[in-house]
Amino acid sequence: MFTKQPWDVVVVGAGVVGAACAHDAVRSGLSVAVVDRGPVAGGTTGAGEGNLLVSDKLPGPELDLALLSAALWRELAELLPLAVEFEQKGGLVVAAGPESLAGLTATAARQAAAGVQASAVAPHELPALEPHLAPGLAGGFLYPQDAQVQPALAAAHLLRAARDAGASLHLGNAVTAVLTGPNGAVRGVRTGAGDLLAPAVVNATGVRGGELAALAGVELPVLPRRGFVLVTEPLPPLIRHKVYAAEYVADVSSASAALQTSPVVEGTPSGPVLIGASRERVGFDRTVSVPVISRLAAAAAALFPVLADTSVLRAYHGFRPYLPDHLPAIGPDRRVPGLFHACGHEGAGIGLAPATAALITAAIRGEKPAVDPEPFRPDRFDADFRSSPRPQPPNPPTAD
């Protein structure tokens, strides 16, 4: 049985978003329990590349969240061990031809007006940034705010720091029910090992976010979107930035269920090169797709010919939690008082984790958030709640 009841907050999910939520809540003075049916980073986090990007987001709520998160990641990098492999390497987005470059230039101008740092790179300047890039590209843009982290290690070290500050971790315990009181408000969760009691429950279960919501009696339309990543043999330092084709931005924002691939290539401190990215909605089908892997490898070799004869040691895939409007669900669910959602980030969860955590902590404590949380309202898909008044902040729980 669990001890030290009740907690102020129960975070369901031990991926990087749940870890960040737990870490931020503990640092704010709240008592926290974290529960997950599997291990740390056992879901989407463990299958991610570690992208911390602002370059792939158009002006709007998600970019605002990304800019906040970029600053928070830099702060966290000062607190976490070097093992998390945080690198402020910058992103280089390249265009193959004039039409692609024109679109990229227009996007960069809009992003710059929203606070993103972006500088144009002429074709003759590309080799100085990336000596092994294919010749003949039309140009690109450099985004110095883009960064990278090893996602599973980041989640693990955030949870370790949260535990060291007093959080309680309960791994390998599936949540079987969301407990509510006579007035319908949350009072905790039930697991096979016992109940974890708290007036606030955070749904940070990624692609399983809809299932956790259903346990609370509400609908959240989270869908899985499958993606593959290739890992090469260890190589000498060849690729200095996160490099991707301009078409990647359109793929990220696409609502299509069909397969989409665009080259994303980056090195890692340990030597292997990571190659993505693919997107397709095929449910939870875990079949290894040789055609997808072949397309990714060919696209990477076209962008970096030096990779043509490089061995791919492994390919892995995971599922990004997708919501219909491409925005995550972050904040209180007014249909169930005390239920908070932090899921549906698609492929941006690692990058957006610290800002998501800041919004969740502010909402639980009834404090003013750093960015407007309204676009991320979890109940925005429910017709009965779309036009209803914004809720008043709850009274913050009393920390132990």
N, C-alpha and C positions, 0 to 999 in steps of 0.2 A: 504493500500500500504506500501511497505517496504521503509525504510529510509536509510541514510548513504550509498549512492551508488557512485561509485562501490566499492566492496570489493577486496582485493587481492586474496582471495580464497573462494570458496563455497565448503563445504564438504557435500556430500549427504549421509546421514546415521548417526543415533545417537546410534548405538551400540558401543561396546568397541573400535573397530578399528577406527570408525569415531570420537569417543570422543578423542582417543589418538592423531589422526591426527590434530584435532582442537586445542587441548591443546598444542601440540608441535609447531604447526605453530604460534600460538599466542605468545608463549614464545620466538620464534625467531624474533618477531617484525612484523609479518604479520597481517593484519586485516582479520577476518574470519567470515563467516556466516555458520551456520549448519542448514540443512533442512532435515526433515524426514516425511514420510507420516503418521507415527504413533508416539508412545511415545518413551522415552528413553529406550533402551534395549528391544524393542518390538519384535525383531526377534531372531536370533540365540543366541545372548548374553544372553537373558533372559531365555534360555533353556539350558544353559551350566552349567558345574560343577565348572568351575573356575580353570582348570588345567594350571599350568605354568611349563611345563615339558621340560627337555633336555633328559631325560632317554629314551624316546620313539622314538628318532630320530637318524638315521644312519648318519655317516660323509658325509658332503655335504653342499649345500647351505642352506637348511632349518635348519640344526644344527648350522651353523654359525650365522644365524639370531636368533635362539633360545638362544644361548649363549649371544649375545648382548642384547637381550630382558630381559634375566634373570638379568643382571646387571642393566638395566634401570628400571625394576620393583622394585628392591631394593631401587633405588633412589626415585622412585615415592612413595613408601611406607612411606618414611620419610616426604613427602609433603601432602599426603592424610590422611583423618581422620582414626582412628582405625576402624570405621564402615565398611570399605571395607574388613575387616577380612583377611588381608594379613598374611600368615603364611609360614615361611621358614621351613616347616616340613620335607622336604626330601621325597624321594620316595624309596620304597622297592619293588624290582621286584623279584618274587619267581618262582622257577622251581619245577615242580611236580616230575620229574624223571631225570635220568642221561642224556638222549638225549636232553631234554629241557635245562638242565643246561649247557651242552656243547655248545649249540647254544647261550645261554645267555652270557657265558664266552667269546666266540669269539666276540660277539657284544660289550661287555663292553671293551674289549681290543682295538677294533677299535675306540670306542668313546673316550677312554682315550688318544689315540694318537692325537685326534682332540681337546683336551682341556677339556673334561668332567671329573668331579671327580666321580669315582666309586670304591667301595671297595667290595671285595668278602665277603660273609657271609656264614659260614659253617652251616650245619643243627643244630648243638648243640648251635649255637649262635643266632638263630632266636628267641627263646622265650624271650631273654633279650631285643630284639628290639620290638617284638610284642607278648606279653604273651598269647594272645587268638588265635594265628594262629593254624591251624590244624596241628597235628603231622605228621611225615613221609615225609615232603618235602625234596627235594634233596639239597636245598641251595638257595642262592639268591645273589643279589647285592644291595648295598645301594648307593643312588644317593643324596647327600646332597644339590645339587643345585635346586632340584625340590621344587616347592612351590605351594601355593593355594591362591585364592582370591575370594571374592564374586563378580561375574562378573557384575551383574546389578548395584550394589552399586558402583563398580569401575567406570563403564561408567558414572553414574550419577555424581559422585564427580569430575571426569575429566572434564565433561562438565560444572559443576558449577565453577570449577577453571578457565576454559577457558572463561566463561561468565564474571566472576569477573575481568578478565584481558582485557575485551573488546569485546569478541566474541558475536555474535548475534544468538539466537536460534529461530528456526521456526519449531515447532513440529506440527504434524497434517496437514502438507502441502505436498501433493504428487507432485513430479516433473513430469511435462507433456511433457517437451521438453528440449533439450540441445540447447542453442542458439549459433549460429556461425555467423561469419562475412563473408564478400565477399571473403576473402582468405581461408575460411574454418576453421579458428581458433576459439576456444571457446571464448564466451563473456558472459557466464552465463547460468542460467537455468530459466525455466518458471514454475510457480506453479499456483494453482487456486487463490492464494492471490496476485499474482503479480510476477514480474521478480526479480531475484537476479543476479546482474551483477558482473562479475569478469573475469579476464583473465585466471584463473585456476579453474578447477572443479575437485574435487576428488570423485571418485566412490567408496564409502565405504558401499555399499548396500548389502553385504553378498550374500545370495542365489539369490537375485534379481540383482546381478551384470551384468548378461547378458542382462537383460531388460534395465538397464540404458545405457549400451554400445550401444544397438540397437537404443536408442533415439538419440545417436550421430552418427548413421550410420555405426557402426562397430560391429563385432561379437566377443564375448568372451564366450567360451563354459562352463559356470558355471552350474553345475547340483546340485540338492539337494540330500543329503544322510541322511536318517532319523536315529535318535538315541533316545533311551529311558534312563531315569534315575529314579531310585526308591529313595524315601525319607522315612526313618524309623521314628518311634516315637523318641522323645528326649531320649538319653541314657547317663549314666555316661561316662566319658572318657574311651573308650575301645581300640580305634585304633589310634596309634600315628603318623603314616606316611600315605602317599598315597601308598596303597598296590595293586599291580596288578600282574597277571600271565604273564609269559614270552611271551605267545602267543599273547598278546595284541599288541606288536610291529609289528608282522606280519600282524595283522588285520588292523592296521593303514595304512600300506603301500600297502595293497591289492587293486587291481583294480576290484575285483569281485563285481558284483551287488547283489549277493546273501546275505542272512542274515548271519552275523558273530557276535558271542558274546564271550567275555572273561571277567572274573571278574576283576573289578576295585572297590576298597572299600576304603572309607576314612571317618573320622569323621569331624565334623564342630564345631566351637567354641560355637554354640548355642545348640548343643546336638545331632540333627539328624545325622544319617549316610547316606551318599550318595553312591548309588550302580549303577554302569554301567558295561560294556559299550556294546552297540549294534550298528551295522552299516548295512544299507541296502539301495539300490537305488530303491525307489518305487514312484518316483516323489514327489508331494506335498500331498500324501495321509496322512491324519491326523487320520486315524482309530487307535484306541487303540488296540494293539496286545497283547492279554492275553498270547499266547505262548511265546512271547519275554519276557514279564514281568516274567513269570514263570521260564524261563531259567536263567534270571539274578538273581532272588532270590535264586534259587537252587545253582548256582555257587558261590554266596556270602556266603551262609551257609556252603558250602563245604570248602571254604577257611577259614572262621571264624565260627566254629560250634556254638559259643555263640549267633549268630544271628538267629539261626534256629527258635526260638520261639518269635522273635521280630516282632512287627506289622509294616507293611508298611502303612504309612499314605496316601501317594499319589505317583503317577507315572506321570511324564511329559515327553514330547518328543518335539524335534525340528529338524531342518534341517541344516546340515553342508554344507557350500558351497564348492563343490568339483570340481577340475579341473583335466583333464585327466592325467597329469604328476605328480600330488600330490604336486605341488608347487603353492603358491599363485601368483596372478598377482599384482605386485607392481611397480609403476613408471609411466613414461610418455607413452602415446599411440601415436606413431609417425604418425599414420593415421589421427589423429585429434589433431593438436597442441593445447596445453592447457588442454587436457583431461588427467587425472592421475587416475590410478586404484589402489585400496587397498582392494582387495577382493579375495575369493577363497582359504582361509586358511584351509578349512575343519574343523577339530576339534581343531585346534591349534590357532585359531584367538585371543583368550583371551591372551594366552601366548606370541604370536608374535606381539601383538598390539603396544607396545612402539617402537620396532625396525622398524616395518612397518612405523610408523609415522616419525621416524628419516629419513628413506629413502625418504619418500614423501617430507618432508620439504627440504631436501638437493636437491632433483630434482627440486623443484619449485624455489629454490633460486640459482640454478646453482652451488652448492657447492659439494665438494667431499664427498661421503657417507662413512659410517663406514665399510660397507661390500660391496662386489661387487654386484651391482644390476642386472647385465646381465642375470643371470638364471631366474629372475622373470619378464622379459620383457613381458608386456601384449600382445604384438603383435606377440609373438613367435609361436602362433598357425596359423597365417596367412602365407601361403606359399609365398606370394609376399614380405614378410618382414623378413623371417627367415635368409636370407643371406645378407641382406642389411647392409650398414655401421651403426655403432653406432652413434646416434645423438649427436650433440654438446650441452652442457648444455644451457638452455635458459637464457636470461637476467633476473635476479630476479626482481619481481615486487617491486615497491616502497611502503613501509609501510606508513600508515598515521602517 
